[in-house]
Amino acid sequence: MKKRISISIVLLLVASMILSGCGGQGAQKAGPANPDGKKELKKFNIGYLASPGHVLYFVAKEKGYFEEEAWMPNCFCLRIPVKA
């Protein structure tokens, strides 16, 4: 009985791995949105804190990662109120 349960669990795991590998074939390629050949930029906001951990947004912006993905972020500093 234990052997039958373990075999069915292994078969379910193998089947789920095989089926999960088939999910990426229907992905759409990002083509030019305009007839000029330029991609339309998606605008969004990024709030950051004035700390070293949030410098990565600016590094990505300077290296052009956002432009490669057709994103146009608006970076703004979050203000945290200090209780007196």
Helices and strands as residue ranges (DSSP letters): H 2-20, G 23-26, E 42-48, G 52-54, H 56-63, H 65-68, E 71-77
